[in-house]
Each structure stands twice: as C-alpha cells, then as structure tokens.
Amino acid sequence: MIVASVSLGSFWALQQWLTSRAGIMMAYRLQKITFAQIMNQDLSFFANYNTGELTTALTSNIAIIQDSVSSPLAQAFKGLLKV
C-alpha cells in the first residue's frame, strides 16, 4: 500500500514536471519566433506601436499561451492513467 502511494506520488510529480517543461519550452520557442518577427519589421512599424506595448504583449500573451498549453497536457496525462 505504501509502495503504491509512493509510486503514484512520484509519477504525479514527474507528470507535473513534464507538462510544465513542455509548456515552458513551447512558450520559449514562440517568444523567440515572435521577437524575431518584430525585429524584422520596418521602422514605420515602430512609429505606429509603442515599444512598451510590444514588450507587454510579448510577455503577457506568451504567459497566457503557456498556461493554456500546460493545463491540457496535464489533463491528457490524467486521462491516459485512467484507461
């Protein structure tokens, strides 16, 4: 009984770490691609948009996407365990 509890707890911790890591890596790649696209814009683009707005959008939107990716991955792992 204790061994099963420890095993289940270890698996849960591994699952949480893996889903968190997947969300972080996806957010990093997306942030890197978005930043590269922003840097490739003409100067007129920066005349129309405030730098602070771009920075805020880059960081806050990526965080939202990271959260939305991590939660479904965790739910998918839980669903696989129930099968």
MMTF fields as JSON, N, C-alpha, C and O atoms, coordinates in Angstrom:
{
  "mmtfVersion": "1.0.0",
  "mmtfProducer": "UNKNOWN",
  "numBonds": 331,
  "numAtoms": 332,
  "numGroups": 83,
  "numChains": 1,
  "numModels": 1,
  "chainsPerModel": [1],
  "groupsPerChain": [83],
  "chainIdList": ["A"],
  "bondAtomList": [4, 2, 8, 6, 12, 10, 16, 14, 20, 18, 24, 22, 28, 26, 32, 30, 36, 34, 40, 38, 44, 42, 48, 46, 52, 50, 56, 54, 60, 58, 64, 62, 68, 66, 72, 70, 76, 74, 80, 78, 84, 82, 88, 86, 92, 90, 96, 94, 100, 98, 104, 102, 108, 106, 112, 110, 116, 114, 120, 118, 124, 122, 128, 126, 132, 130, 136, 134, 140, 138, 144, 142, 148, 146, 152, 150, 156, 154, 160, 158, 164, 162, 168, 166, 172, 170, 176, 174, 180, 178, 184, 182, 188, 186, 192, 190, 196, 194, 200, 198, 204, 202, 208, 206, 212, 210, 216, 214, 220, 218, 224, 222, 228, 226, 232, 230, 236, 234, 240, 238, 244, 242, 248, 246, 252, 250, 256, 254, 260, 258, 264, 262, 268, 266, 272, 270, 276, 274, 280, 278, 284, 282, 288, 286, 292, 290, 296, 294, 300, 298, 304, 302, 308, 306, 312, 310, 316, 314, 320, 318, 324, 322, 328, 326],
  "bondOrderList": [1, 1, 1, 1, 1, 1, 1, 1, 1, 1, 1, 1, 1, 1, 1, 1, 1, 1, 1, 1, 1, 1, 1, 1, 1, 1, 1, 1, 1, 1, 1, 1, 1, 1, 1, 1, 1, 1, 1, 1, 1, 1, 1, 1, 1, 1, 1, 1, 1, 1, 1, 1, 1, 1, 1, 1, 1, 1, 1, 1, 1, 1, 1, 1, 1, 1, 1, 1, 1, 1, 1, 1, 1, 1, 1, 1, 1, 1, 1, 1, 1, 1],
  "groupList": [{"groupName": "MET", "atomNameList": ["N", "CA", "C", "O"], "elementList": ["N", "C", "C", "O"], "formalChargeList": [0, 0, 0, 0], "bondAtomList": [1, 0, 2, 1, 3, 2], "bondOrderList": [1, 1, 2], "singleLetterCode": "M", "chemCompType": "L-PEPTIDE LINKING"}, {"groupName": "ILE", "atomNameList": ["N", "CA", "C", "O"], "elementList": ["N", "C", "C", "O"], "formalChargeList": [0, 0, 0, 0], "bondAtomList": [1, 0, 2, 1, 3, 2], "bondOrderList": [1, 1, 2], "singleLetterCode": "I", "chemCompType": "L-PEPTIDE LINKING"}, {"groupName": "VAL", "atomNameList": ["N", "CA", "C", "O"], "elementList": ["N", "C", "C", "O"], "formalChargeList": [0, 0, 0, 0], "bondAtomList": [1, 0, 2, 1, 3, 2], "bondOrderList": [1, 1, 2], "singleLetterCode": "V", "chemCompType": "L-PEPTIDE LINKING"}, {"groupName": "ALA", "atomNameList": ["N", "CA", "C", "O"], "elementList": ["N", "C", "C", "O"], "formalChargeList": [0, 0, 0, 0], "bondAtomList": [1, 0, 2, 1, 3, 2], "bondOrderList": [1, 1, 2], "singleLetterCode": "A", "chemCompType": "L-PEPTIDE LINKING"}, {"groupName": "SER", "atomNameList": ["N", "CA", "C", "O"], "elementList": ["N", "C", "C", "O"], "formalChargeList": [0, 0, 0, 0], "bondAtomList": [1, 0, 2, 1, 3, 2], "bondOrderList": [1, 1, 2], "singleLetterCode": "S", "chemCompType": "L-PEPTIDE LINKING"}, {"groupName": "LEU", "atomNameList": ["N", "CA", "C", "O"], "elementList": ["N", "C", "C", "O"], "formalChargeList": [0, 0, 0, 0], "bondAtomList": [1, 0, 2, 1, 3, 2], "bondOrderList": [1, 1, 2], "singleLetterCode": "L", "chemCompType": "L-PEPTIDE LINKING"}, {"groupName": "GLY", "atomNameList": ["N", "CA", "C", "O"], "elementList": ["N", "C", "C", "O"], "formalChargeList": [0, 0, 0, 0], "bondAtomList": [1, 0, 2, 1, 3, 2], "bondOrderList": [1, 1, 2], "singleLetterCode": "G", "chemCompType": "PEPTIDE LINKING"}, {"groupName": "PHE", "atomNameList": ["N", "CA", "C", "O"], "elementList": ["N", "C", "C", "O"], "formalChargeList": [0, 0, 0, 0], "bondAtomList": [1, 0, 2, 1, 3, 2], "bondOrderList": [1, 1, 2], "singleLetterCode": "F", "chemCompType": "L-PEPTIDE LINKING"}, {"groupName": "TRP", "atomNameList": ["N", "CA", "C", "O"], "elementList": ["N", "C", "C", "O"], "formalChargeList": [0, 0, 0, 0], "bondAtomList": [1, 0, 2, 1, 3, 2], "bondOrderList": [1, 1, 2], "singleLetterCode": "W", "chemCompType": "L-PEPTIDE LINKING"}, {"groupName": "GLN", "atomNameList": ["N", "CA", "C", "O"], "elementList": ["N", "C", "C", "O"], "formalChargeList": [0, 0, 0, 0], "bondAtomList": [1, 0, 2, 1, 3, 2], "bondOrderList": [1, 1, 2], "singleLetterCode": "Q", "chemCompType": "L-PEPTIDE LINKING"}, {"groupName": "THR", "atomNameList": ["N", "CA", "C", "O"], "elementList": ["N", "C", "C", "O"], "formalChargeList": [0, 0, 0, 0], "bondAtomList": [1, 0, 2, 1, 3, 2], "bondOrderList": [1, 1, 2], "singleLetterCode": "T", "chemCompType": "L-PEPTIDE LINKING"}, {"groupName": "ARG", "atomNameList": ["N", "CA", "C", "O"], "elementList": ["N", "C", "C", "O"], "formalChargeList": [0, 0, 0, 0], "bondAtomList": [1, 0, 2, 1, 3, 2], "bondOrderList": [1, 1, 2], "singleLetterCode": "R", "chemCompType": "L-PEPTIDE LINKING"}, {"groupName": "TYR", "atomNameList": ["N", "CA", "C", "O"], "elementList": ["N", "C", "C", "O"], "formalChargeList": [0, 0, 0, 0], "bondAtomList": [1, 0, 2, 1, 3, 2], "bondOrderList": [1, 1, 2], "singleLetterCode": "Y", "chemCompType": "L-PEPTIDE LINKING"}, {"groupName": "LYS", "atomNameList": ["N", "CA", "C", "O"], "elementList": ["N", "C", "C", "O"], "formalChargeList": [0, 0, 0, 0], "bondAtomList": [1, 0, 2, 1, 3, 2], "bondOrderList": [1, 1, 2], "singleLetterCode": "K", "chemCompType": "L-PEPTIDE LINKING"}, {"groupName": "ASN", "atomNameList": ["N", "CA", "C", "O"], "elementList": ["N", "C", "C", "O"], "formalChargeList": [0, 0, 0, 0], "bondAtomList": [1, 0, 2, 1, 3, 2], "bondOrderList": [1, 1, 2], "singleLetterCode": "N", "chemCompType": "L-PEPTIDE LINKING"}, {"groupName": "ASP", "atomNameList": ["N", "CA", "C", "O"], "elementList": ["N", "C", "C", "O"], "formalChargeList": [0, 0, 0, 0], "bondAtomList": [1, 0, 2, 1, 3, 2], "bondOrderList": [1, 1, 2], "singleLetterCode": "D", "chemCompType": "L-PEPTIDE LINKING"}, {"groupName": "GLU", "atomNameList": ["N", "CA", "C", "O"], "elementList": ["N", "C", "C", "O"], "formalChargeList": [0, 0, 0, 0], "bondAtomList": [1, 0, 2, 1, 3, 2], "bondOrderList": [1, 1, 2], "singleLetterCode": "E", "chemCompType": "L-PEPTIDE LINKING"}, {"groupName": "PRO", "atomNameList": ["N", "CA", "C", "O"], "elementList": ["N", "C", "C", "O"], "formalChargeList": [0, 0, 0, 0], "bondAtomList": [1, 0, 2, 1, 3, 2], "bondOrderList": [1, 1, 2], "singleLetterCode": "P", "chemCompType": "L-PEPTIDE LINKING"}],
  "groupTypeList": [0, 1, 2, 3, 4, 2, 4, 5, 6, 4, 7, 8, 3, 5, 9, 9, 8, 5, 10, 4, 11, 3, 6, 1, 0, 0, 3, 12, 11, 5, 9, 13, 1, 10, 7, 3, 9, 1, 0, 14, 9, 15, 5, 4, 7, 7, 3, 14, 12, 14, 10, 6, 16, 5, 10, 10, 3, 5, 10, 4, 14, 1, 3, 1, 1, 9, 15, 4, 2, 4, 4, 17, 5, 3, 9, 3, 7, 13, 6, 5, 5, 13, 2],
  "groupIdList": [1, 2, 3, 4, 5, 6, 7, 8, 9, 10, 11, 12, 13, 14, 15, 16, 17, 18, 19, 20, 21, 22, 23, 24, 25, 26, 27, 28, 29, 30, 31, 32, 33, 34, 35, 36, 37, 38, 39, 40, 41, 42, 43, 44, 45, 46, 47, 48, 49, 50, 51, 52, 53, 54, 55, 56, 57, 58, 59, 60, 61, 62, 63, 64, 65, 66, 67, 68, 69, 70, 71, 72, 73, 74, 75, 76, 77, 78, 79, 80, 81, 82, 83],
  "secStructList": [7, 2, 2, 2, 2, 2, 2, 2, 2, 2, 2, 2, 2, 2, 2, 2, 2, 2, 2, 2, 2, 2, 2, 2, 2, 2, 2, 2, 2, 2, 2, 2, 2, 2, 2, 2, 2, 2, 2, 6, 1, 7, 2, 2, 2, 2, 2, 2, 1, 7, 2, 2, 2, 2, 2, 2, 2, 2, 2, 2, 2, 2, 2, 2, 2, 2, 2, 2, 2, 2, 2, 2, 2, 2, 2, 2, 2, 2, 2, 2, 2, 2, 7],
  "xCoordList": [0.817, 0.0, 0.865, 0.61, 1.888, 2.778, 3.585, 3.795, 4.035, 4.803, 3.962, 4.459, 2.703, 1.805, 1.601, 1.566, 1.465, 1.28, 2.52, 2.412, 3.678, 4.933, 5.109, 5.514, 4.804, 4.922, 3.974, 4.359, 2.752, 1.763, 2.178, 2.044, 2.675, 3.135, 4.315, 4.39, 5.228, 6.391, 5.963, 6.474, 5.027, 4.544, 3.827, 3.979, 3.044, 2.336, 3.328, 3.132, 4.4, 5.421, 6.117, 6.371, 6.422, 7.042, 6.111, 6.55, 4.836, 3.848, 3.778, 3.757, 3.742, 3.674, 4.922, 4.833, 6.07, 7.318, 7.359, 7.763, 6.946, 6.97, 6.006, 6.355, 4.801, 3.844, 4.282, 4.1, 4.854, 5.372, 6.52, 6.593, 7.391, 8.551, 8.089, 8.633, 7.103, 6.588, 5.987, 6.206, 5.238, 4.663, 5.721, 5.609, 6.747, 7.834, 8.593, 8.904, 8.894, 9.647, 8.834, 9.376, 7.538, 6.707, 6.626, 6.697, 6.479, 6.419, 7.733, 7.727, 8.854, 10.159, 10.305, 10.73, 9.947, 10.044, 9.137, 9.531, 7.941, 7.0, 7.491, 7.37, 8.037, 8.561, 9.755, 9.888, 10.602, 11.772, 11.359, 11.918, 10.376, 9.889, 9.212, 9.429, 8.383, 7.677, 8.65, 8.488, 9.659, 10.658, 11.413, 11.668, 11.768, 12.471, 11.596, 12.088, 10.295, 9.383, 9.245, 9.18, 9.201, 9.116, 10.375, 10.296, 11.518, 12.78, 12.941, 13.718, 12.232, 12.316, 11.369, 11.337, 10.605, 9.656, 10.371, 11.488, 9.701, 10.219, 10.159, 9.483, 10.87, 10.844, 9.455, 9.11, 8.659, 7.309, 6.448, 5.541, 6.731, 6.009, 6.226, 5.284, 7.462, 7.785, 7.285, 7.118, 7.046, 6.459, 4.976, 4.438, 4.331, 2.91, 2.653, 1.574, 3.618, 3.422, 4.461, 5.64, 4.009, 4.884, 5.699, 5.181, 6.96, 7.825, 7.306, 7.381, 6.785, 6.23, 5.049, 4.892, 4.213, 3.072, 3.541, 2.987, 4.561, 5.091, 5.697, 5.484, 6.448, 7.078, 6.031, 6.135, 5.026, 3.957, 3.195, 2.894, 2.886, 2.172, 3.014, 2.496, 4.293, 5.179, 5.242, 5.214, 5.325, 5.452, 4.114, 4.025, 3.083, 1.807, 1.099, 0.535, 1.118, 0.461, 1.156, 0.497, 2.467, 3.208, 2.869, 2.742, 2.723, 2.368, 0.983, 0.762, 0.063, -1.29, -1.245, -1.905, -0.48, -0.358, 0.302, -0.11, 1.323, 1.996, 1.021, 1.019, 0.201, -0.787, -1.816, -2.238, -2.212, -3.234, -2.688, -3.458, -1.389, -0.779, -0.537, -0.782, -0.062, 0.288, -0.925, -0.849, -2.025, -3.216, -3.785, -4.046, -3.989, -4.498, -3.54, -3.987, -2.24, -1.29, -1.432, -1.386, -1.602, -1.785, -3.068, -3.094, -4.129, -5.399, -5.27, -5.862, -4.498, -4.305, -3.57, -3.936, -2.533, -1.827, -2.747, -2.705, -3.583, -4.512, -5.495, -5.839, -5.944, -6.856, -6.221, -6.874, -4.945, -4.251, -4.097, -4.142, -3.917, -3.753, -5.042, -5.006, -6.162, -7.449, -7.852, -8.714, -7.235, -7.59, -7.008, -7.211],
  "yCoordList": [-1.189, 0.0, 1.258, 2.199, 1.263, 2.418, 2.549, 3.655, 1.422, 1.44, 1.998, 2.766, 1.617, 2.117, 3.616, 4.333, 4.102, 5.526, 6.314, 7.371, 5.807, 6.467, 6.463, 7.466, 5.341, 5.249, 6.212, 6.888, 6.281, 7.181, 8.633, 9.451, 8.952, 10.314, 10.693, 11.819, 9.771, 10.02, 10.227, 11.112, 9.415, 9.557, 10.893, 11.541, 11.304, 12.577, 13.73, 14.668, 13.669, 14.718, 14.763, 15.843, 13.608, 13.55, 14.113, 14.832, 13.786, 14.296, 15.816, 16.48, 16.362, 17.808, 18.478, 19.522, 17.885, 18.442, 18.402, 19.375, 17.286, 17.156, 18.122, 18.735, 18.261, 19.179, 20.622, 21.44, 20.933, 22.286, 22.571, 23.648, 21.627, 21.771, 21.934, 22.762, 21.166, 21.279, 22.658, 23.259, 23.162, 24.496, 25.572, 26.511, 25.449, 26.433, 26.414, 27.471, 25.229, 25.142, 25.681, 26.351, 25.386, 25.904, 27.43, 28.113, 27.954, 29.403, 30.054, 31.118, 29.43, 29.961, 30.03, 31.047, 28.934, 28.927, 29.974, 30.664, 30.086, 31.069, 32.489, 33.348, 32.736, 34.061, 34.398, 35.535, 33.443, 33.642, 33.967, 34.867, 33.227, 33.46, 34.821, 35.56, 35.146, 36.428, 37.586, 38.573, 37.483, 38.544, 38.732, 39.862, 37.637, 37.732, 38.422, 39.219, 38.111, 38.759, 40.254, 41.064, 40.611, 42.033, 42.767, 43.88, 42.155, 42.8, 42.938, 43.777, 42.144, 42.223, 43.26, 43.426, 43.953, 44.951, 46.217, 46.512, 46.956, 48.251, 49.262, 49.035, 50.378, 51.41, 52.015, 52.477, 52.018, 52.575, 51.767, 52.313, 50.498, 49.667, 50.185, 50.263, 50.535, 51.012, 52.433, 52.849, 53.173, 54.511, 54.391, 55.266, 53.333, 53.132, 52.459, 52.627, 51.701, 50.957, 51.391, 51.554, 51.571, 51.926, 50.693, 49.577, 50.899, 49.783, 49.074, 47.849, 49.829, 49.23, 48.327, 47.277, 48.736, 47.901, 46.581, 45.522, 46.656, 45.438, 44.5, 43.288, 45.074, 44.262, 43.605, 42.423, 44.376, 43.836, 42.739, 41.698, 42.969, 41.959, 40.694, 39.582, 40.868, 39.721, 38.869, 37.641, 39.492, 38.724, 38.201, 37.042, 39.021, 38.579, 37.552, 36.588, 37.738, 36.772, 35.418, 34.38, 35.421, 34.172, 33.426, 32.202, 34.156, 33.52, 32.889, 31.804, 33.558, 33.009, 31.736, 30.75, 31.759, 30.581, 29.433, 28.281, 29.744, 28.703, 28.033, 26.807, 28.804, 28.227, 27.383, 26.332, 27.854, 27.111, 25.823, 24.913, 25.729, 24.501, 23.511, 22.315, 24.0, 23.122, 22.417, 21.229, 23.111, 22.502, 21.353, 20.286, 21.529, 20.39, 19.199, 18.053, 19.452, 18.339, 17.555, 16.325, 18.253, 17.568, 16.752, 15.626, 17.311, 16.579, 15.345, 14.303, 15.471, 14.328, 13.198, 12.032, 13.531, 12.503, 11.836, 10.617, 12.628, 12.045, 11.11, 10.055, 11.501, 10.65, 9.34, 8.296, 9.389, 8.163, 7.213, 5.994, 7.784, 6.945, 6.237, 5.139, 6.842, 6.252, 5.11, 4.305, 5.038, 3.995, 2.687, 1.702],
  "zCoordList": [0.0, 0.0, 0.0, -0.752, 0.851, 0.933, -0.354, -0.85, -0.889, -2.131, -3.273, -4.096, -3.322, -4.37, -4.221, -5.221, -3.001, -2.765, -3.174, -3.796, -2.83, -3.194, -4.708, -5.296, -5.329, -6.79, -7.478, -8.432, -7.01, -7.594, -7.391, -8.301, -6.214, -5.939, -6.812, -7.303, -7.006, -7.866, -9.304, -9.991, -9.759, -11.124, -11.312, -12.348, -10.309, -10.377, -10.451, -11.224, -9.647, -9.668, -11.03, -11.563, -11.586, -12.91, -13.977, -14.874, -13.878, -14.829, -14.77, -15.805, -13.567, -13.408, -13.972, -14.619, -13.73, -14.226, -15.755, -16.392, -16.338, -17.796, -18.479, -19.488, -17.938, -18.558, -18.391, -19.292, -17.25, -17.039, -17.996, -18.587, -18.141, -19.043, -20.483, -21.213, -20.902, -22.272, -22.506, -23.558, -21.542, -21.668, -21.729, -22.517, -20.908, -20.895, -22.213, -22.761, -22.727, -23.984, -25.161, -26.04, -25.174, -26.243, -26.163, -27.184, -24.962, -24.782, -25.197, -25.815, -24.865, -25.249, -26.762, -27.309, -27.435, -28.903, -29.532, -30.472, -29.019, -29.546, -29.304, -30.178, -28.133, -27.812, -28.703, -29.155, -28.951, -29.806, -31.24, -31.866, -31.755, -33.118, -33.227, -34.187, -32.223, -32.242, -32.17, -32.888, -31.316, -31.201, -32.51, -32.925, -33.155, -34.444, -35.492, -36.291, -35.483, -36.44, -36.154, -37.079, -34.883, -34.532, -34.981, -35.503, -34.783, -35.15, -36.663, -37.119, -37.442, -38.903, -39.506, -40.725, -38.68, -39.18, -39.643, -39.218, -40.525, -40.974, -39.833, -38.829, -39.991, -38.965, -38.798, -37.71, -39.856, -39.755, -38.77, -38.143, -38.644, -37.681, -36.264, -35.475, -35.946, -34.608, -34.371, -33.225, -35.441, -35.295, -34.917, -34.24, -35.344, -35.063, -33.72, -33.152, -33.196, -31.947, -30.92, -31.236, -29.708, -28.597, -28.204, -28.196, -27.883, -27.506, -26.261, -26.168, -25.312, -24.103, -24.397, -23.774, -25.354, -25.736, -26.337, -26.043, -27.176, -27.808, -26.764, -26.806, -25.835, -24.798, -23.907, -23.579, -23.521, -22.682, -23.406, -22.824, -24.665, -25.445, -25.585, -25.488, -25.809, -25.984, -24.72, -24.805, -23.565, -22.319, -21.812, -21.406, -21.826, -21.249, -22.122, -21.603, -23.417, -24.302, -24.272, -24.333, -24.178, -24.114, -22.819, -22.826, -21.711, -20.443, -20.515, -19.976, -21.174, -21.333, -22.167, -21.839, -23.227, -24.091, -23.335, -23.469, -22.54, -21.758, -20.804, -20.688, -20.128, -19.209, -19.946, -19.462, -21.118, -21.862, -22.461, -22.769, -22.63, -23.141, -22.004, -22.159, -20.872, -19.756, -19.166, -18.849, -19.015, -18.406, -19.236, -18.681, -20.547, -21.328, -21.36, -21.398, -21.345, -21.311, -20.012, -20.02, -18.91, -17.633, -17.646, -17.152, -18.206, -18.284, -19.185, -18.907, -20.254, -21.158, -20.44, -20.589, -19.659, -18.906, -17.9, -17.73, -17.229, -16.254, -16.948, -16.416, -18.141, -18.896, -19.309, -19.3, -19.671, -20.045, -18.861, -19.022, -17.675, -16.49, -16.112, -15.557, -16.403, -16.027, -16.936, -16.585, -18.102, -19.07, -18.706, -19.416]
}
